[in-house]
Amino acid sequence: MRLLLDTHVVIRWLSDIKRLSREQIRAIRQAERRGEPVALCAVTLVEVVTCLNERRHRLDANIEDIFEQLEENPLFRILPITIPIAAETRHLSILRDPADRTIVATARMHRLRLLTSDQRIIASKLVSFID
C-alpha cells in the first residue's frame, strides 16, 4: 500500500472519474493492476456522508451502496484513526479543516503519498502528494 486517497478523490473515483487528473487515475489504476490496495482514512467515511447530505457531489448510488463498495472492494483499505495519528494532527495547524489534518496525519504516519487536488494541502508541503 503506497497511496492514500483524499475524500474528493474517492468521490470522483466512484462518481465522475473524468474529474481526476491523469496522474491520479494512472496511480490508482497502477495500484489496482498490482493488486495493491489504496488507503482511505476513516474520517473520509464521515466526509462522504457530509458531502452527500449537503449535495456537494452527485452520486448515483445511495450511501449504503457506496459504503458496501468501499468495504468489499479489495482496492480500498480503510485505515483507523489511531492515537499516534490523532497526536500528529497537533503539528498540522496550518490546515484549518480537522478532517484535512487527520487525512494528512494518516498519510504521514503510514508514509503514504496522498492523492489530492486540495490546494491548501498541496501548498502546505506537509505530505508527499499526487495532484
N, C-alpha and C positions, 0 to 999 in steps of 0.2 A: 504494500500500500504506500503510495507516494503522493497522492493528491487529496486535498480537502476541498469540497465544493461550497462556495458561499450560497446563501439562500436563493438569491435571484438566479444563480446558475442552475440550481436544482429545478426551480420552477420553469425556467426556459427549456431545460433538457426535456422535461415532461410535457411541455405545452407548445413551445414555439422555438424549436432548435435553431431556426434561422436568425434569432436574436443573439445567439452566442457568437463569439469571434471564431475565426478559423482555427486559431491556436487552441482555444478551449475545446472545440469539437474534436480536433485531432488528438489532444491529450486524453480525453475521455474515451474515445474510440480505441486508442492505442492500449489503454488500461484494460478495456473490455476484451480486446483480442488476446492479450496476455493472460486473461483470466484473473486479473489483479483488481481487487475491489477499490472503489473510490470512497473516501470517508465523508461523512456528514457529522457535524456537531449536533448534539441532542437539541440545542437551542434552536436549530433550524426547523425542527418539527413545529415548535411554537410559532416561529415566524411564518411558516407556510400557512398555518391556520389564520393568523392575523392578516396576512395578505389576502387570503381568500375571503375572509369576513369583511374586509374593507374594500373588496372588489378591485384591488390594485392589479390583479392578474386574472386573466381568463383561462380557466381550465375546464375541459370538457367532462372530467370525472369529478365525483364528489370526494370529500376529504377522506372518507373511509377507503375508497379505491386507491387514492394516492398513497395513503399510509400502508396499505397492503402491498402495493408495488414497491415502496421503499423498503419494507421489511422482508419481502420474499425474493426480490430480485438480487441475485448474488453479486451484482455490480456494486451495490450500495452497502456500506458498513456504517452503522450509527455509533458514534463514539460518545460515551457518557461524559458529563461534566464532573470531573474529579476535584478533590481538594487542591492538588497542585495546579490544575488549570484555573480554578477559582482564584487561588493566590496569585497566579501570574497576571490576572486581569488588573491588579493594582498598579502594575508597571505600564499600563496601556491607556492612561487617562487622556492621551492626545485624541483618542477616539471617544466621541461623546456617547454613542449608542452602546449600551451594555451588551446587546447581542453581538455587535461587531467586535467588541473587546473579547467576548467569550470565544467567538469563532477564531479570531487571530491567536488568542492564547492556546486554543486547541491545536492550531497549526504549528505553533512554536514548540509546544510541549511534545508533540508527536513527530516533529521535524518533517512536516508535510508542506508541499507547495500549495498555495491557495489559488483556486480558480475564482477570480473576481473581476468585476468591472467597476467596483466601488472606488471612485477617485480619492476619497478620504483615506481608505485603507492603502491604496497604491502610493499616495503621496507621503504617508506616514513612514514608509520603508521599514516597517516593523516585522515584515514577513516576506519570504520569497513568494512570488505570485506569477500567474499566467493570466494576462488580461486579453 
